[in-house]
Amino acid sequence: MAETDHFKQLGLMVGLELHQQLNTSRKLYCHCPPVVRDDDPQGRFVRRLRPTQSEMGQVDPAALFEFQQNKRFCYEYYNDTTCLVEADEEPPHNLCEEAIDISLIMTNFLGSIPVNEIHPMRKIVIDGSNTTGFQRTCIVATGGMVSVRGRVIGIQTICLEEDAARKVGDDEKNNIRTYRLDRLGIPLIEVATAPDIRTPEEAQETALVLGRLLRSTGRVKRGLGTIRQDVNVSISAGAIIEIKGFQQLDMLAELVELEAQRQERLLQIRDTLVERGITVDSIPGRTYDASEIFAETEAKVLRRALKSGGAVFAAKLPGFAGLVGREVQPDRRLGTELSDYAKFWGRVGGIFHTDELPKYGISETEVANLRKHVGAASQDAVVIVAAPKAECEDALQAVLERAREAVKGVPAETRTPLPDATTKYARPRPGAERMYPETDVRPVKITDSWLRRIKKAMPETLAEKERRFVKELGLSRDLAGQIVNSLNLDLFEYILSQLEVSPTLVAVTLENTLVSMQRDGVPIENIGEVQLLKVFEAVTRNEISSEALPEILTYFGNNPSTSIQEALSKTGLGKIETEDIKKIIRSIVEDRLDFVRERGQAAVGGLMGVAMKELRGKADGKLVKELLTSEVKRLLNQQ
């Protein structure tokens, strides 16, 4: 079966939410600069957050989950780039109009319909990432579409929201999480697609297309952490799984494929349980104190827990024998999913289960005694956990609840991506209960004149720019595609606006030469825009050849404070006169007369490397080839 047919049979549905930081002069709800800093903060304060009820008197399950972690939050701030708004000690200011402008540009790109008035809403988030206990978000436009490989992918909403505070550490011992407020409030645009995506490759391609459109605005931040994807994945008979904060765009297809695989295998486990006659009611809520069984155990984890005053508790999973150890994703089993629940809800280090025992110092005799102790039949699995008694109970109740979900199939939940594109349990999926109106920010009316101004000044898309670079600048299609998707795009266009220099030379230098130099250990971060401009200016004045650029730039990387004149002097790479070049080439040819006579005019190709090495970038390759051709021809004619 073809892979596409397989996903069609599974009923795969994917929706994306792209979150992109905007490059504005201020934050979304205050006038602080939107900068992320690495220097030491200038102050700290500690808070606790509690969930609130919605207007309907309901509490969001995700918020309740976070509250039950009982964490305190330490917030680090700067006096000059964060303010009382981030600390939730001052009401938010009016919405940043620059951010609205950028959102309206995306609205035009996607053919979406802007709202008449922007009304901020509060979305309850009490994981500590917002000092307020909620995130402000607002809808700017609805509808629209993007075309991906000839298929139409619908757009549901374009929203503006504030970025969260940046987590910088966890103190597990004192249950304190530390955030830094520099990132809190940076404007984010969120583009949410409809669940129209049908294959993993289409998901990755859609993200790429939307990312290119966002960069086409010319007003988005670039670099690691400035764009994140929330990926919603489901299959028929499965559940909507939200994978939060995925950043490795080149692995998005793999992420979707592995989540589809996870749901498919969980459904297979469900079918096996049903065949064994297991129902939700088959799984009791009883736990067993098994400490005596392991009183003399060789298992270090269990022995350490018992020695510190803890206990070993067990729970029976009827009908789960052979299923707890079944793989649902690479190196992740149903037992891993049970363990994730135990860790989050019970605050324990993990679990052991009989599908993997005897192992880890737990003997066959101990396993047999354990099964007898809890009354496990041959088709039953047993889970054990070692921790203080209260935590054992919480952890095993979470395991039992997850086991009941396994009888139903796939539980709807929010998951965290891992580096290998697998995922782990993060928290329950949030509900509509977490949204309520923002009363501290005035609505913003989107006027016809505002929309006309945006439409009149629309930037060209990256796709249009790429075509222009090929047609007007003479770049190859590959090089044009490389530069429009590069962080160097703005620099490329700036250099061309200042100098009459070969676009291909500039693009190759920025995208290939500098990358090669970095691989060779040259500190290219020391080469600034001013130095690059000076180097290309020297090329246009015919002071240096294009072949000399790598060595000149290497000198600048190692000596960042030097001038172009000093670089030329130290490297000896200033251009030499044509007559001097002719003398060098004549000498090269005359020293290799036998080679020239044997190869004839084809000897030019063989001598080019010798000549370029001798001249060390002091002459253009084109001129060297012309002079070599002329000199070889002259000698051959003398025979």
C-alpha positions as CSV (number, residue, x, y, z in Angstrom):
1,M,0.0,0.0,0.0
2,A,1.3,3.5,-0.9
3,E,2.1,5.7,2.0
4,T,-0.5,8.3,1.0
5,D,-3.2,5.6,0.8
6,H,-2.2,4.4,4.2
7,F,-2.8,7.8,5.8
8,K,-6.0,8.1,3.8
9,Q,-7.2,4.8,5.2
10,L,-6.3,6.0,8.7
11,G,-8.3,9.1,8.2
12,L,-5.4,11.4,9.1
13,M,-6.4,15.0,9.7
14,V,-3.9,17.7,10.7
15,G,-4.2,21.3,11.5
16,L,-1.4,23.7,12.2
17,E,-1.1,26.8,14.4
18,L,2.0,28.8,13.4
19,H,3.2,31.3,16.0
20,Q,5.7,33.9,14.7
21,Q,7.3,36.8,16.7
22,L,6.8,40.1,15.0
23,N,9.6,42.6,14.5
24,T,8.0,45.7,16.0
25,S,9.4,48.7,17.9
26,R,7.4,47.9,21.0
27,K,5.6,45.0,22.8
28,L,2.0,44.3,22.2
29,Y,0.5,45.8,25.4
30,C,3.3,48.1,26.6
31,H,6.0,50.4,25.1
32,C,9.0,48.3,26.2
33,P,11.4,47.2,23.4
34,P,10.8,43.6,22.3
35,V,14.3,42.3,23.0
36,V,15.5,39.0,24.5
37,R,18.6,39.4,26.7
38,D,21.4,37.2,27.9
39,D,22.9,39.5,30.6
40,D,22.0,39.1,34.3
41,P,18.6,40.3,35.4
42,Q,18.3,43.3,37.7
43,G,15.6,42.0,40.0
44,R,13.2,39.1,40.9
45,F,9.9,38.5,42.6
46,V,7.9,35.3,43.4
47,R,4.2,34.6,42.8
48,R,1.7,31.7,43.0
49,L,-1.1,31.4,40.4
50,R,-4.6,30.0,40.9
51,P,-7.2,29.1,38.3
52,T,-10.4,31.2,37.9
53,Q,-13.8,30.2,36.8
54,S,-15.2,31.1,33.4
55,E,-18.3,33.2,33.0
56,M,-20.3,30.0,33.1
57,G,-18.7,29.0,36.4
58,Q,-16.5,26.3,35.0
59,V,-12.8,25.6,35.6
60,D,-10.6,24.7,32.7
61,P,-9.1,21.2,33.2
62,A,-5.6,22.2,31.9
63,A,-5.5,25.1,34.3
64,L,-6.7,22.8,37.2
65,F,-3.9,20.4,36.3
66,E,-1.2,23.1,36.4
67,F,-2.6,24.4,39.8
68,Q,-2.3,20.9,41.2
69,Q,1.5,21.0,40.6
70,N,1.6,23.5,43.5
71,K,4.5,25.4,42.0
72,R,5.7,28.8,42.9
73,F,7.1,31.1,40.1
74,C,10.1,33.3,40.3
75,Y,10.1,36.1,37.7
76,E,13.4,37.9,36.6
77,Y,13.1,41.4,35.2
78,Y,15.2,44.3,33.8
79,N,14.6,47.9,34.8
80,D,15.1,49.3,31.3
81,T,13.4,46.7,29.0
82,T,10.6,45.3,31.1
83,C,8.0,47.3,33.1
84,L,5.0,47.1,35.5
85,V,2.8,45.7,32.7
86,E,4.8,42.5,32.5
87,A,4.8,42.3,36.3
88,D,1.0,42.7,36.2
89,E,1.2,45.8,38.5
90,E,-0.1,48.2,35.8
91,P,-3.0,47.9,33.3
92,P,-2.0,47.0,29.7
93,H,-1.6,49.8,27.2
94,N,-3.4,50.0,23.9
95,L,-2.7,47.4,21.3
96,C,0.5,47.9,19.2
97,E,-0.7,49.2,15.8
98,E,2.5,48.0,14.1
99,A,1.6,44.5,15.0
100,I,-2.0,45.0,13.6
101,D,-0.5,46.3,10.3
102,I,1.6,43.1,9.9
103,S,-1.4,40.9,10.7
104,L,-3.4,42.8,8.1
105,I,-0.6,42.2,5.5
106,M,-0.9,38.4,6.2
107,T,-4.7,38.8,5.9
108,N,-4.2,40.1,2.4
109,F,-1.7,37.4,1.5
110,L,-4.1,34.7,2.6
111,G,-7.3,36.2,1.3
112,S,-8.8,36.3,4.8
113,I,-11.6,38.6,6.0
114,P,-10.6,41.2,8.6
115,V,-12.9,41.7,11.6
116,N,-14.6,45.1,12.0
117,E,-13.2,45.5,15.5
118,I,-10.4,43.7,17.4
119,H,-11.5,42.6,20.8
120,P,-8.8,41.1,23.1
121,M,-9.7,38.0,25.1
122,R,-8.1,36.4,28.1
123,K,-7.0,32.7,27.8
124,I,-6.3,31.1,31.2
125,V,-2.7,29.9,31.4
126,I,-1.3,29.2,34.9
127,D,1.8,27.3,34.1
128,G,3.7,30.4,35.2
129,S,4.5,31.6,31.7
130,N,2.3,34.7,32.2
131,T,2.4,36.7,35.4
132,T,-1.3,37.5,35.0
133,G,-2.4,33.8,34.9
134,F,-3.8,34.3,31.4
135,Q,-2.6,35.1,27.9
136,R,-4.2,38.0,25.9
137,T,-5.2,37.0,22.4
138,C,-7.4,38.6,19.7
139,I,-8.8,37.6,16.4
140,V,-7.8,39.9,13.5
141,A,-9.2,38.0,10.5
142,T,-11.0,34.8,9.7
143,G,-11.2,32.5,6.6
144,G,-8.8,32.5,3.7
145,M,-6.7,29.8,2.1
146,V,-3.2,28.7,1.0
147,S,-2.4,26.5,-1.9
148,V,0.0,23.6,-1.3
149,R,0.9,21.3,-4.1
150,G,-2.3,22.1,-5.9
151,R,-4.5,21.5,-2.8
152,V,-6.4,24.2,-1.0
153,I,-5.7,24.3,2.8
154,G,-8.2,26.5,4.6
155,I,-7.3,29.2,7.1
156,Q,-9.5,29.4,10.2
157,T,-8.1,32.5,12.0
158,I,-5.3,35.0,12.1
159,C,-4.8,36.2,15.6
160,L,-2.5,38.5,17.6
161,E,-1.3,37.4,21.0
162,E,1.5,38.2,23.4
163,D,4.4,35.8,23.7
164,A,5.0,34.1,27.0
165,A,7.8,34.6,29.5
166,R,10.9,32.6,28.9
167,K,11.6,29.6,31.2
168,V,15.2,29.7,32.5
169,G,15.2,27.1,35.2
170,D,13.4,24.6,37.5
171,D,14.2,24.1,41.2
172,E,12.6,20.6,41.7
173,K,13.7,20.5,45.4
174,N,11.7,23.7,46.3
175,N,9.1,23.3,43.5
176,I,10.0,26.7,42.0
177,R,10.1,27.5,38.3
178,T,12.0,30.6,37.1
179,Y,10.9,32.7,34.2
180,R,12.4,35.8,32.6
181,L,10.1,38.6,31.6
182,D,12.1,39.9,28.6
183,R,10.1,37.8,26.1
184,L,6.7,38.3,27.8
185,G,4.6,40.6,25.6
186,I,6.5,40.4,22.4
187,P,3.8,40.4,19.6
188,L,3.0,37.0,18.1
189,I,0.9,36.4,15.0
190,E,-0.9,33.1,15.1
191,V,-2.1,31.6,11.7
192,A,-4.4,28.6,12.3
193,T,-5.2,26.3,9.4
194,A,-8.4,24.2,9.1
195,P,-7.8,20.4,9.6
196,D,-7.5,20.0,5.9
197,I,-4.0,18.5,5.8
198,R,-4.0,14.8,4.9
199,T,-0.4,13.6,4.9
200,P,2.7,14.3,7.0
201,E,4.6,15.7,4.0
202,E,1.7,18.1,3.3
203,A,1.8,19.3,6.9
204,Q,5.5,20.2,6.5
205,E,5.0,21.8,3.1
206,T,2.1,23.9,4.5
207,A,4.2,25.1,7.3
208,L,7.0,26.1,4.8
209,V,4.5,28.0,2.6
210,L,3.0,29.9,5.6
211,G,6.5,30.6,6.9
212,R,7.6,32.1,3.6
213,L,4.5,34.3,3.5
214,L,5.2,35.5,7.1
215,R,8.8,36.3,6.1
216,S,7.5,38.1,3.0
217,T,6.0,40.8,5.3
218,G,9.6,41.8,6.1
219,R,8.5,42.4,9.6
220,V,9.1,39.2,11.5
221,K,11.9,38.2,13.8
222,R,14.3,35.5,12.6
223,G,16.3,32.9,14.5
224,L,15.8,30.0,16.9
225,G,12.7,30.3,19.0
226,T,11.0,33.1,17.0
227,I,8.6,30.7,15.2
228,R,6.8,27.7,16.8
229,Q,4.2,25.3,15.6
230,D,1.3,23.8,17.5
231,V,0.3,20.7,15.6
232,N,-3.2,19.1,16.0
233,V,-3.3,15.5,14.8
234,S,-6.1,12.9,14.7
235,I,-7.0,9.7,12.9
236,S,-10.4,8.0,12.5
237,A,-11.5,6.6,15.9
238,G,-8.6,8.4,17.5
239,A,-8.6,11.7,19.2
240,I,-7.4,15.3,18.6
241,I,-3.9,15.5,20.0
242,E,-2.3,18.9,20.4
243,I,1.5,18.9,20.2
244,K,2.7,22.2,21.6
245,G,5.7,24.4,20.7
246,F,7.4,22.3,17.9
247,Q,10.4,24.2,16.4
248,Q,12.2,21.7,14.1
249,L,10.4,22.5,10.9
250,D,12.4,20.0,8.9
251,M,11.1,17.2,11.2
252,L,7.4,18.2,11.1
253,A,6.5,15.4,8.7
254,E,8.1,12.9,11.0
255,L,6.3,14.3,14.0
256,V,2.9,13.9,12.3
257,E,3.8,10.4,11.0
258,L,4.9,9.2,14.5
259,E,1.8,10.6,16.1
260,A,-0.5,8.9,13.6
261,Q,1.5,5.7,14.3
262,R,1.0,6.2,18.1
263,Q,-2.7,6.5,17.7
264,E,-3.0,3.6,15.3
265,R,-1.1,1.3,17.8
266,L,-3.1,2.6,20.8
267,L,-6.3,1.6,18.9
268,Q,-4.8,-1.9,18.2
269,I,-4.1,-2.2,22.0
270,R,-7.8,-1.2,22.6
271,D,-9.0,-3.9,20.2
272,T,-6.9,-6.5,21.9
273,L,-8.3,-5.5,25.3
274,V,-11.8,-5.7,23.9
275,E,-11.1,-9.2,22.6
276,R,-9.9,-10.2,26.1
277,G,-13.2,-9.0,27.5
278,I,-11.8,-6.0,29.3
279,T,-14.0,-3.0,30.0
280,V,-13.5,0.3,31.9
281,D,-15.2,-1.3,34.9
282,S,-12.7,-4.2,34.8
283,I,-10.0,-1.9,36.1
284,P,-10.4,-1.3,39.8
285,G,-9.1,1.6,41.8
286,R,-7.4,-0.5,44.4
287,T,-3.7,-0.2,45.1
288,Y,-1.5,-2.6,47.2
289,D,1.3,-2.0,49.6
290,A,4.1,-4.3,48.4
291,S,6.9,-3.1,50.6
292,E,7.4,-6.4,52.4
293,I,7.9,-8.3,49.2
294,F,10.9,-6.0,48.3
295,A,12.3,-5.6,51.8
296,E,15.5,-7.5,50.7
297,T,15.5,-6.5,47.1
298,E,18.6,-5.9,45.0
299,A,16.8,-3.2,43.0
300,K,18.6,0.1,43.9
301,V,15.6,2.3,43.2
302,L,13.3,0.3,45.4
303,R,15.8,-0.2,48.1
304,R,16.6,3.6,48.2
305,A,12.9,4.5,48.5
306,L,12.3,2.0,51.3
307,K,15.5,3.2,53.2
308,S,14.3,6.8,53.0
309,G,11.0,6.0,54.7
310,G,9.0,5.5,51.5
311,A,7.0,2.5,50.2
312,V,6.6,0.2,47.2
313,F,3.0,0.2,46.0
314,A,1.4,-1.9,43.2
315,A,-1.7,-1.9,41.1
316,K,-3.2,-4.6,38.9
317,L,-4.1,-4.0,35.2
318,P,-6.5,-6.8,34.2
319,G,-5.9,-8.1,30.7
320,F,-2.8,-5.9,30.0
321,A,-0.2,-8.6,30.0
322,G,2.1,-8.2,27.0
323,L,0.5,-4.8,26.1
324,V,2.2,-2.5,28.6
325,G,5.5,-3.3,26.9
326,R,4.2,-2.9,23.4
327,E,5.9,-0.1,21.4
328,V,3.7,2.8,20.3
329,Q,6.5,5.1,19.0
330,P,10.2,4.4,18.6
331,D,11.6,3.5,22.0
332,R,8.3,4.5,23.7
333,R,5.8,1.9,24.9
334,L,2.4,1.9,26.5
335,G,4.3,1.6,29.7
336,T,6.1,4.9,28.9
337,E,2.7,6.6,28.6
338,L,1.6,5.1,31.9
339,S,4.9,6.3,33.4
340,D,4.3,9.9,32.0
341,Y,1.0,10.0,33.9
342,A,2.6,8.7,37.1
343,K,5.4,11.3,36.8
344,F,3.0,14.3,36.2
345,W,0.2,13.4,38.6
346,G,2.2,11.6,41.3
347,R,5.5,13.5,41.1
348,V,7.4,10.2,41.1
349,G,10.5,9.2,39.0
350,G,8.7,6.5,37.0
351,I,7.2,3.0,37.2
352,F,8.1,-0.6,36.8
353,H,5.7,-3.1,35.2
354,T,5.7,-6.9,34.8
355,D,6.1,-6.9,31.0
356,E,9.7,-5.8,31.6
357,L,10.4,-7.8,34.7
358,P,12.5,-9.5,36.1
359,K,15.1,-6.8,35.5
360,Y,16.8,-3.8,37.2
361,G,17.7,-6.1,40.2
362,I,14.1,-7.3,40.7
363,S,14.2,-11.1,40.8
364,E,11.8,-13.7,39.4
365,T,10.8,-14.7,42.9
366,E,9.9,-11.1,43.7
367,V,7.8,-10.9,40.5
368,A,6.0,-14.2,41.4
369,N,5.3,-13.0,44.9
370,L,4.1,-9.6,43.6
371,R,1.6,-11.2,41.2
372,K,0.3,-13.5,44.0
373,H,0.0,-10.5,46.4
374,V,-2.3,-8.5,44.0
375,G,-4.1,-11.6,42.7
376,A,-2.9,-11.2,39.1
377,A,-3.9,-13.8,36.5
378,S,-1.7,-14.8,33.6
379,Q,-3.3,-12.1,31.3
380,D,-2.9,-9.4,33.9
381,A,0.0,-6.9,34.2
382,V,1.2,-5.3,37.5
383,V,2.6,-1.9,37.9
384,I,4.8,-0.8,40.9
385,V,6.1,2.5,42.0
386,A,8.5,3.4,44.8
387,A,8.0,6.8,46.6
388,P,6.5,8.3,49.8
389,K,3.0,6.7,50.3
390,A,0.9,9.6,49.3
391,E,2.8,10.0,46.0
392,C,2.6,6.3,45.4
393,E,-1.2,6.5,45.7
394,D,-1.5,9.6,43.4
395,A,0.9,8.0,40.8
396,L,-0.9,4.7,40.6
397,Q,-4.4,6.2,40.5
398,A,-3.1,8.2,37.5
399,V,-1.8,5.0,35.9
400,L,-5.2,3.3,36.5
401,E,-7.0,6.2,34.9
402,R,-4.7,6.1,31.9
403,A,-5.3,2.3,31.7
404,R,-9.1,2.9,31.6
405,E,-8.5,5.4,28.7
406,A,-6.5,2.6,26.9
407,V,-9.7,0.5,26.9
408,K,-11.5,3.4,25.2
409,G,-8.7,4.0,22.7
410,V,-6.8,7.3,22.4
411,P,-7.2,10.0,25.1
412,A,-7.4,13.6,23.9
413,E,-4.4,15.4,25.5
414,T,-1.7,18.0,25.0
415,R,1.7,16.6,24.3
416,T,5.3,17.9,24.3
417,P,7.6,17.2,21.3
418,L,10.9,15.4,22.0
419,P,14.1,15.9,20.0
420,D,13.5,12.7,18.0
421,A,10.0,13.8,16.9
422,T,8.3,11.5,19.4
423,T,6.1,13.1,22.1
424,K,5.3,12.8,25.7
425,Y,2.2,13.6,27.8
426,A,2.1,17.3,28.9
427,R,-1.4,17.9,30.3
428,P,-5.1,17.5,29.6
429,R,-6.4,19.4,26.5
430,P,-7.7,22.8,27.4
431,G,-11.4,23.5,26.9
432,A,-13.5,26.5,26.0
433,E,-13.8,27.3,29.7
434,R,-10.4,29.1,29.6
435,M,-11.6,32.0,27.4
436,Y,-13.2,35.2,28.7
437,P,-13.2,38.9,27.7
438,E,-10.4,41.2,28.4
439,T,-11.8,44.3,30.2
440,D,-8.6,46.3,30.5
441,V,-7.8,46.9,26.7
442,R,-9.9,49.0,24.4
443,P,-11.2,47.5,21.2
444,V,-9.5,48.6,18.0
445,K,-11.8,49.5,15.0
446,I,-10.4,48.4,11.6
447,T,-11.4,51.2,9.3
448,D,-11.7,51.1,5.5
449,S,-8.9,53.7,5.2
450,W,-6.7,51.5,7.3
451,L,-7.3,48.5,5.0
452,R,-6.7,50.7,1.9
453,R,-3.4,51.9,3.3
454,I,-2.2,48.3,3.9
455,K,-3.3,47.1,0.5
456,K,-1.6,50.0,-1.2
457,A,1.8,49.2,0.4
458,M,1.8,45.4,0.2
459,P,5.3,43.8,-0.1
460,E,6.1,41.3,-2.7
461,T,6.0,37.7,-1.6
462,L,9.2,35.6,-1.3
463,A,8.0,33.6,-4.3
464,E,7.7,36.8,-6.3
465,K,11.1,38.0,-5.1
466,E,12.7,34.7,-6.1
467,R,11.3,35.0,-9.6
468,R,12.5,38.6,-9.8
469,F,16.0,37.6,-8.7
470,V,16.2,35.0,-11.5
471,K,14.7,37.2,-14.2
472,E,16.2,40.6,-13.4
473,L,19.4,39.8,-11.4
474,G,20.4,36.7,-13.3
475,L,20.7,34.4,-10.3
476,S,20.2,30.7,-10.9
477,R,17.0,29.2,-9.5
478,D,18.8,27.4,-6.8
479,L,20.8,30.4,-5.7
480,A,17.7,32.6,-5.8
481,G,15.8,30.2,-3.6
482,Q,18.7,29.9,-1.2
483,I,19.0,33.7,-0.7
484,V,15.3,34.5,-0.3
485,N,15.1,31.9,2.4
486,S,18.2,33.1,4.1
487,L,18.8,35.4,7.1
488,N,21.1,37.3,4.7
489,L,18.2,38.4,2.4
490,D,18.0,42.0,3.8
491,L,21.8,42.3,3.7
492,F,21.9,41.0,0.1
493,E,19.3,43.6,-1.1
494,Y,21.1,46.4,0.9
495,I,24.5,45.7,-0.7
496,L,22.9,45.7,-4.2
497,S,21.1,48.9,-3.4
498,Q,24.4,50.6,-2.5
499,L,26.9,49.1,-5.1
500,E,27.0,48.1,-8.8
501,V,28.3,44.6,-8.0
502,S,27.5,41.2,-9.4
503,P,24.4,39.9,-7.6
504,T,25.7,36.3,-8.1
505,L,29.0,37.2,-6.4
506,V,27.2,38.7,-3.4
507,A,24.8,35.8,-3.1
508,V,27.5,33.1,-3.4
509,T,29.7,35.0,-0.9
510,L,26.9,35.3,1.7
511,E,25.4,31.8,1.3
512,N,28.4,29.6,0.4
513,T,31.7,31.3,1.0
514,L,30.9,32.4,4.6
515,V,29.4,29.1,5.4
516,S,32.5,27.3,4.2
517,M,34.7,29.6,6.2
518,Q,32.7,28.9,9.3
519,R,33.1,25.2,8.8
520,D,36.9,25.8,8.7
521,G,36.8,27.5,12.1
522,V,36.8,31.2,10.9
523,P,34.9,33.4,13.4
524,I,32.5,34.9,10.7
525,E,30.4,36.5,13.4
526,N,33.2,39.1,13.6
527,I,32.6,40.2,10.0
528,G,30.0,43.0,10.1
529,E,27.8,44.5,7.4
530,V,30.2,47.5,7.1
531,Q,33.2,45.3,6.4
532,L,31.3,43.3,3.8
533,L,30.2,46.5,2.1
534,K,33.8,47.7,2.1
535,V,35.0,44.4,0.5
536,F,32.4,44.5,-2.3
537,E,33.2,48.2,-2.8
538,A,36.9,47.3,-3.3
539,V,35.7,44.7,-5.9
540,T,33.7,47.3,-7.8
541,R,36.8,49.6,-7.8
542,N,38.9,46.8,-9.2
543,E,41.2,46.8,-6.2
544,I,40.7,43.1,-5.5
545,S,39.5,40.2,-7.5
546,S,36.5,38.0,-6.6
547,E,38.9,35.1,-6.1
548,A,40.6,37.0,-3.2
549,L,37.3,37.3,-1.2
550,P,37.7,34.2,1.0
551,E,41.2,35.1,2.1
552,I,40.3,38.8,2.7
553,L,37.2,37.8,4.7
554,T,39.1,35.3,6.7
555,Y,41.5,38.1,7.6
556,F,38.6,40.3,8.7
557,G,37.1,37.4,10.8
558,N,40.4,37.1,12.7
559,N,41.1,40.8,12.8
560,P,37.7,42.5,13.0
561,S,39.0,46.1,13.8
562,T,41.2,46.4,10.7
563,S,40.5,48.5,7.6
564,I,40.2,47.2,4.0
565,Q,43.5,48.9,3.2
566,E,45.3,47.2,6.1
567,A,43.7,43.9,5.1
568,L,45.0,44.2,1.5
569,S,48.4,45.2,2.7
570,K,48.7,42.3,5.3
571,T,47.4,39.7,2.9
572,G,49.2,41.0,-0.2
573,L,46.0,40.4,-2.2
574,G,45.7,43.8,-3.9
575,K,45.3,43.4,-7.6
576,I,48.5,43.6,-9.8
577,E,48.8,45.2,-13.2
578,T,47.9,43.2,-16.3
579,E,51.5,43.4,-17.6
580,D,52.8,41.8,-14.4
581,I,50.1,39.1,-14.7
582,K,51.3,38.4,-18.3
583,K,54.9,38.0,-17.1
584,I,53.9,35.4,-14.5
585,I,51.7,33.5,-17.0
586,R,54.4,33.5,-19.6
587,S,56.9,32.1,-17.1
588,I,54.3,29.3,-16.1
589,V,53.8,28.3,-19.7
590,E,57.5,28.4,-20.7
591,D,58.4,26.2,-17.7
592,R,55.9,23.5,-19.0
593,L,56.6,23.5,-22.7
594,D,56.5,19.7,-23.0
595,F,53.0,19.7,-21.4
596,V,51.8,22.4,-23.7
597,R,53.1,20.6,-26.9
598,E,51.5,17.4,-25.8
599,R,48.1,18.7,-24.9
600,G,47.8,21.6,-27.3
601,Q,45.1,24.2,-26.5
602,A,43.6,21.8,-23.9
603,A,46.7,22.6,-21.7
604,V,44.9,25.8,-20.7
605,G,42.6,23.9,-18.4
606,G,45.5,22.1,-16.7
607,L,47.5,25.3,-16.2
608,M,44.6,27.3,-14.7
609,G,45.1,25.8,-11.3
610,V,48.8,26.5,-11.4
611,A,48.3,30.1,-12.4
612,M,45.6,30.8,-9.8
613,K,47.7,29.4,-7.1
614,E,50.7,31.5,-8.2
615,L,48.6,34.6,-8.3
616,R,46.8,34.0,-5.0
617,G,43.7,35.9,-5.9
618,K,45.5,38.9,-7.3
619,A,43.8,38.6,-10.6
620,D,40.3,37.6,-11.8
621,G,40.0,34.1,-13.1
622,K,38.4,35.3,-16.4
623,L,41.4,37.5,-17.2
624,V,43.8,34.7,-16.2
625,K,42.1,32.3,-18.5
626,E,42.2,34.8,-21.4
627,L,45.9,35.5,-20.9
628,L,46.7,31.8,-20.6
629,T,44.8,30.9,-23.8
630,S,46.6,33.7,-25.6
631,E,50.0,32.6,-24.4
632,V,49.5,28.9,-25.2
633,K,48.3,29.8,-28.6
634,R,51.3,32.0,-29.2
635,L,53.7,29.2,-28.3
636,L,51.9,26.6,-30.4
637,N,52.0,28.9,-33.4
638,Q,55.8,29.3,-33.0
639,Q,56.3,25.5,-33.6
